[in-house]
Amino acid sequence: MWDYSETVKEHFFNPRNAGAVAEANAIGEVGSLSCGDALRLTLKVNPDDETILDAGFQTFGCGSAIASSSALTEIIKGMTLDQALDVSNQDIADFLEGLPPEKMHCSVMGREALQAAIANYRGEEWKDDHEEGALICKCFAIDAVLIEDTIRANNLSTVEEVTNYTKAGGGCSACHEGIEEILTRTLAEQGKTFDPSAPPPPPIGKTKLTNLQRIRRIENAIEAIRPNLQRDHGDVELVDIDGKNVYVNMTGACSGCQMASTTLDGIQQRIVEDLGEFVRVIPAPKGPASRAESQGVIV
């Protein structure tokens, strides 16, 4: 489970400025419900000096998304638009006395919503869609520009960190090679070398799980999801765990279902949240012997 600061908990349970601002003249919308996080930021701006008189948010997302949105509105009220543009996602995280590394994308979403709202007020075009070839992560619609900017702004150096800050690569993992290419190019600009084998920096204040603890958390996450699948006459069974790969079998109505990939994504997200690290949930190979049996391992 995540380690949340008391400030994060306070802004989650008692969010400030929740809801739309009356007579708002600036609106910024980012994310989408299909990607799991969406934020609508509304501002009331004084046209004389471009001071933000009021700010409100409507968020669909996790507790960190709500807390980040609440913090953002508190930070920017009273600022001019130019001052607000200097607010970084790290400023939002610092205001909250830190966010778990895996939840930093919530602060990035807040910054994007602010940029979109200011562009809307000034009649400028701001869009998070993508020119052909620029889309890196199809699962969460994350483009190369956002990944590059986030790497530079937050000194990222691993694929896992990019996933934590942008969600890119947190779905099917097919874009990891593309993320590695961006890391290689962006770090080279800074005179650094991307090392794909380098382990991610250890999360502050977290103790490394033993193998047994890790397995138990994965099992418990699957058990928590199982009743929902069984209600639809389906099920999932854990077959094997190999490093970052978690192999499962979808059974019953889930086997061959057109929504199976979506179900796997949901299982993966639950495991990642409960485990506190990135893993891939993959269908176990079909055949006379399962992966686990072929390795002589039964989990």
C-alpha positions in Angstrom: 0.0 0.0 0.0 1.1 3.6 -0.5 2.6 5.8 2.2 0.6 9.0 2.1 1.6 12.2 4.0 -0.9 13.7 6.4 -1.3 16.6 4.0 -2.3 14.2 1.2 -4.9 12.6 3.4 -6.2 16.0 4.5 -6.7 17.2 0.9 -8.3 13.8 0.0 -10.8 13.6 2.8 -11.4 17.4 2.9 -10.6 18.7 -0.6 -10.5 22.5 -1.1 -12.3 24.2 -4.0 -14.1 21.0 -5.2 -16.7 21.8 -7.9 -16.9 24.2 -10.8 -16.3 27.9 -10.2 -19.3 30.2 -10.8 -18.7 32.6 -13.7 -15.5 30.9 -14.7 -13.8 32.4 -17.7 -11.0 29.8 -18.0 -11.5 26.0 -18.4 -8.9 23.3 -18.7 -9.7 19.6 -19.3 -7.2 16.8 -19.4 -7.2 13.0 -19.2 -10.2 10.8 -20.0 -12.4 8.4 -18.1 -11.2 5.5 -20.3 -7.7 6.1 -19.1 -8.8 6.1 -15.5 -8.0 9.8 -14.6 -9.7 13.0 -15.8 -9.5 16.6 -14.5 -11.6 19.7 -15.2 -10.1 22.9 -13.8 -12.1 26.1 -13.8 -10.7 29.5 -13.1 -12.2 33.0 -12.5 -9.6 35.5 -13.8 -9.6 39.2 -13.3 -9.4 40.6 -16.8 -7.6 43.8 -15.6 -4.4 42.2 -14.3 -4.9 38.4 -15.0 -5.1 37.5 -11.3 -6.7 34.2 -10.5 -9.6 35.2 -8.2 -11.0 31.7 -7.7 -10.2 28.1 -8.8 -12.2 24.9 -8.7 -11.8 21.4 -9.8 -13.8 18.3 -10.8 -11.7 15.1 -10.7 -12.4 11.5 -11.6 -9.5 9.5 -10.2 -7.7 8.2 -7.2 -7.1 9.8 -3.8 -3.8 11.3 -5.1 -5.5 12.9 -8.1 -8.1 14.5 -5.8 -5.4 15.7 -3.4 -3.2 17.0 -6.2 -6.2 18.9 -7.7 -7.1 20.4 -4.3 -3.5 21.4 -3.7 -3.2 23.0 -7.2 -6.2 25.2 -6.7 -4.9 26.4 -3.3 -1.5 27.2 -4.8 -2.6 29.3 -7.7 -5.4 31.4 -6.1 -4.1 34.9 -6.0 -1.4 34.4 -8.6 -1.3 36.0 -12.0 -1.5 33.7 -14.9 2.2 34.1 -15.7 3.1 33.2 -12.1 0.8 30.2 -12.3 2.5 29.0 -15.5 5.7 28.6 -13.4 4.0 26.2 -11.0 5.5 22.7 -11.6 4.2 19.3 -10.8 7.0 19.1 -8.2 5.6 22.2 -6.6 2.2 20.4 -6.2 3.9 17.3 -4.7 6.0 19.5 -2.3 2.8 21.3 -1.2 1.4 17.9 -0.3 4.6 17.0 1.6 5.4 14.4 -1.0 3.5 11.9 -3.2 4.4 8.2 -3.6 6.6 7.8 -6.7 3.9 5.7 -8.4 1.4 8.6 -8.0 3.5 11.5 -9.4 1.4 11.4 -12.6 -1.4 12.9 -10.7 0.6 16.1 -10.1 1.6 16.1 -13.8 -2.1 16.0 -14.8 -2.7 19.0 -12.6 0.0 21.0 -14.3 -1.4 20.1 -17.7 -4.9 21.2 -16.7 -3.6 24.5 -15.5 -1.8 25.1 -18.8 -5.0 24.2 -20.7 -7.1 26.6 -18.7 -4.7 29.5 -19.2 -4.5 28.8 -22.9 -8.3 28.7 -23.0 -8.5 32.1 -21.2 -6.1 33.7 -23.6 -7.7 32.2 -26.7 -4.7 30.1 -27.5 -4.8 26.6 -28.8 -3.7 23.9 -26.3 -4.2 20.3 -27.1 -3.0 17.0 -25.9 -3.7 15.1 -29.1 -0.9 14.0 -31.2 0.5 14.3 -34.7 0.9 11.0 -36.5 3.9 9.1 -35.2 4.2 11.1 -32.0 1.9 8.9 -29.9 4.0 6.6 -27.7 1.6 5.0 -25.2 -1.7 4.1 -26.9 -3.2 2.7 -23.6 -3.1 6.2 -22.0 -2.6 8.4 -25.0 0.8 9.8 -23.9 2.9 11.4 -26.6 6.7 11.8 -26.9 6.7 15.5 -26.1 5.0 15.0 -22.7 7.5 12.2 -21.9 10.5 14.3 -22.9 9.3 17.3 -20.9 8.6 15.2 -17.9 12.0 13.5 -18.0 13.7 16.9 -18.2 11.6 18.6 -15.5 12.0 15.7 -13.0 15.4 14.2 -13.9 14.0 10.8 -14.7 16.3 8.1 -15.8 14.3 4.8 -15.9 11.2 3.4 -17.7 9.6 2.8 -14.3 10.0 6.4 -13.3 8.5 7.6 -16.6 5.5 5.3 -15.9 5.2 6.7 -12.4 5.1 10.3 -13.7 3.1 9.9 -16.9 1.4 6.5 -16.8 3.0 5.7 -20.2 3.9 2.0 -20.2 1.6 1.2 -17.3 -0.9 -0.7 -19.5 0.2 -3.3 -22.0 3.9 -2.4 -21.9 4.2 -2.5 -25.6 5.6 1.1 -25.6 8.6 0.4 -23.3 11.0 0.2 -26.2 9.8 3.6 -27.4 10.2 5.1 -23.9 13.7 3.7 -23.8 14.5 5.4 -27.1 13.2 8.7 -25.7 15.2 8.3 -22.5 18.4 7.5 -24.5 17.9 10.7 -26.6 16.9 13.0 -23.8 19.6 11.9 -21.4 22.2 12.2 -24.1 21.2 15.9 -24.4 22.3 16.2 -20.7 25.6 14.3 -21.2 24.2 11.2 -19.6 23.8 7.6 -20.7 20.6 5.6 -20.4 21.2 2.2 -18.8 18.2 -0.1 -19.3 19.6 -2.5 -16.7 19.9 0.1 -13.9 17.5 -0.6 -11.1 15.1 2.2 -10.2 15.9 4.3 -7.2 14.4 2.9 -4.0 11.3 4.7 -2.8 12.0 6.9 0.2 10.8 5.4 3.4 9.9 2.0 1.9 11.4 -1.3 3.0 12.1 -3.9 0.2 9.6 -6.8 0.3 10.8 -10.3 0.7 9.9 -12.7 -2.1 7.3 -14.3 0.1 5.8 -10.9 1.1 5.7 -10.0 -2.6 3.9 -13.2 -3.6 1.4 -12.8 -0.8 0.6 -9.3 -1.9 0.0 -10.4 -5.5 -2.2 -13.3 -4.3 -4.2 -10.9 -2.1 -4.7 -8.4 -4.9 -6.0 -11.2 -7.2 -8.3 -12.5 -4.4 -9.7 -9.0 -4.0 -10.7 -8.9 -7.7 -11.9 -12.5 -8.0 -15.5 -11.9 -6.6 -16.2 -9.3 -9.3 -15.2 -11.8 -12.0 -17.1 -14.6 -10.4 -20.3 -12.5 -10.4 -20.0 -12.6 -14.2 -19.2 -16.3 -14.2 -15.5 -15.8 -14.8 -12.4 -16.2 -12.8 -8.6 -15.8 -12.8 -5.9 -18.0 -11.4 -2.3 -17.1 -10.6 0.1 -19.5 -12.5 3.6 -18.1 -12.1 5.6 -15.0 -11.0 8.8 -14.4 -12.9 10.4 -11.1 -11.9 8.2 -8.3 -13.2 6.0 -10.7 -15.1 2.8 -12.1 -13.4 1.3 -15.0 -15.4 -2.4 -15.8 -15.0 -5.1 -17.9 -16.6 -8.5 -16.4 -17.3 -11.2 -19.1 -16.8 -14.9 -19.5 -17.1 -16.7 -16.6 -18.9 -13.4 -14.6 -18.8 -11.7 -17.1 -21.1 -11.9 -15.8 -24.7 -14.0 -12.8 -23.7 -13.6 -9.8 -25.9 -13.0 -7.7 -22.8 -10.2 -10.0 -21.5 -7.5 -7.5 -22.2 -9.3 -4.8 -20.3 -9.8 -7.2 -17.4 -6.1 -8.0 -17.4 -5.3 -4.3 -17.4 -7.6 -3.9 -14.3 -5.9 -6.8 -12.6 -2.5 -5.3 -13.4 -3.4 -1.9 -12.0 -4.7 -3.4 -8.8 -1.6 -5.5 -8.3 0.7 -2.5 -9.0 -1.2 -0.3 -6.5 -1.1 -3.0 -3.8 2.5 -4.1 -4.5 3.9 -0.6 -4.8 5.9 -1.5 -7.9 5.4 -2.0 -11.6 4.5 -5.5 -12.9 3.1 -6.9 -16.1 0.1 -9.2 -16.0 0.4 -11.7 -18.9 -1.8 -14.6 -20.0 0.0 -17.9 -19.2 1.2 -19.8 -22.3 -1.2 -22.4 -23.5 -0.1 -25.9 -24.1 0.3 -29.3 -22.5 2.6 -27.8 -19.8 2.2 -24.4 -18.3 5.1 -22.1 -17.8 5.2 -22.9 -14.1 5.1 -26.6 -14.7 7.9 -26.4 -17.4 10.1 -24.6 -14.8 9.2 -27.0 -12.1 7.6 -24.2 -10.1 4.0 -24.1 -8.8 2.8 -20.9 -7.2 
